[in-house]
């Protein structure tokens, strides 16, 4: 199974320095705490069994909450599909 990747690029993102950060991370830990999740590159790289995430951006946290709830996740996918379909139709009609 492939690793989950960040779904959004975020100012201050850590994708470019993941290898360096991993070298400082403990090999074992009980729970991962991330006070400023942003795109979540480090979280997704670590793949912890248990994590607590936070961010000042409440809309971003709302997206992560929706991703962690299967019914909300399916609803988001449905809405995105509907949005894409409507957007394509509007370009074709122009």
C-alpha positions as CSV (number, residue, x, y, z in Angstrom):
1,X,0.0,0.0,0.0
2,X,1.4,3.4,-0.9
3,X,1.7,6.2,1.6
4,X,-0.9,8.9,2.0
5,X,0.3,12.2,0.6
6,X,-0.7,15.7,1.5
7,X,-3.9,16.8,-0.3
8,X,-2.9,20.5,-0.2
9,X,0.4,22.5,-0.5
10,X,0.8,24.6,2.6
11,X,3.0,27.5,3.5
12,X,5.8,26.2,5.7
13,X,5.3,22.7,4.3
14,X,7.9,20.1,5.2
15,X,7.9,17.9,2.2
16,X,11.3,19.1,1.0
17,X,13.0,18.3,4.4
18,X,11.2,15.1,5.3
19,X,14.4,13.0,5.2
20,X,16.1,15.4,7.6
21,X,13.1,15.4,10.0
22,X,12.8,11.6,10.0
23,X,16.4,11.4,11.1
24,X,15.5,13.3,14.3
25,X,12.3,11.4,15.0
26,X,12.3,8.6,17.6
27,X,12.0,5.1,16.1
28,X,9.1,4.2,18.5
29,X,6.5,6.4,20.2
30,X,3.1,6.0,21.6
31,X,1.2,9.0,20.2
32,X,2.1,11.6,17.6
33,X,1.1,15.2,18.4
34,X,1.1,17.8,15.6
35,X,0.2,21.4,16.7
36,X,0.3,22.9,13.2
37,X,-0.8,20.2,10.7
38,X,-0.9,22.2,7.5
39,X,-0.7,19.7,4.6
40,X,0.4,17.0,7.0
41,X,3.6,15.8,5.2
42,X,5.4,14.8,8.3
43,X,2.3,13.0,9.8
44,X,1.7,11.1,6.6
45,X,5.4,10.1,6.3
46,X,5.5,8.8,9.9
47,X,2.2,6.9,9.6
48,X,1.7,6.8,13.4
49,X,-0.9,4.4,14.9
50,X,-2.3,7.2,17.0
51,X,-2.1,11.0,16.4
52,X,-3.6,14.2,17.7
53,X,-3.6,17.1,15.2
54,X,-4.4,20.7,15.4
55,X,-4.1,23.9,13.4
56,X,-5.1,27.5,13.8
57,X,-7.0,27.3,10.5
58,X,-10.4,25.9,11.5
59,X,-11.5,25.2,7.9
60,X,-8.4,23.0,7.4
61,X,-9.2,21.1,10.6
62,X,-12.8,20.7,9.4
63,X,-11.5,19.0,6.2
64,X,-9.3,16.6,8.3
65,X,-12.3,15.8,10.5
66,X,-14.3,15.0,7.3
67,X,-11.5,12.8,6.0
68,X,-11.6,10.8,9.3
69,X,-15.3,10.1,9.1
70,X,-16.2,7.7,6.2
71,X,-19.8,9.0,5.6
72,X,-18.5,12.7,5.6
73,X,-15.6,11.7,3.3
74,X,-18.0,10.0,0.8
75,X,-20.2,13.2,0.9
76,X,-17.2,15.4,0.2
77,X,-16.3,13.2,-2.8
78,X,-19.9,13.3,-4.1
79,X,-19.9,17.1,-3.8
80,X,-16.6,17.4,-5.5
81,X,-17.8,15.1,-8.4
82,X,-20.9,17.2,-8.7
83,X,-18.9,20.5,-8.7
84,X,-16.5,19.1,-11.4
85,X,-19.4,17.9,-13.5
86,X,-21.1,21.4,-13.3
87,X,-17.9,23.2,-14.0
88,X,-17.2,21.1,-17.1
89,X,-20.7,21.7,-18.3
90,X,-20.4,25.5,-17.8
91,X,-17.1,25.5,-19.9
92,X,-18.8,23.5,-22.7
93,X,-21.8,25.8,-22.8
94,X,-19.7,28.9,-23.3
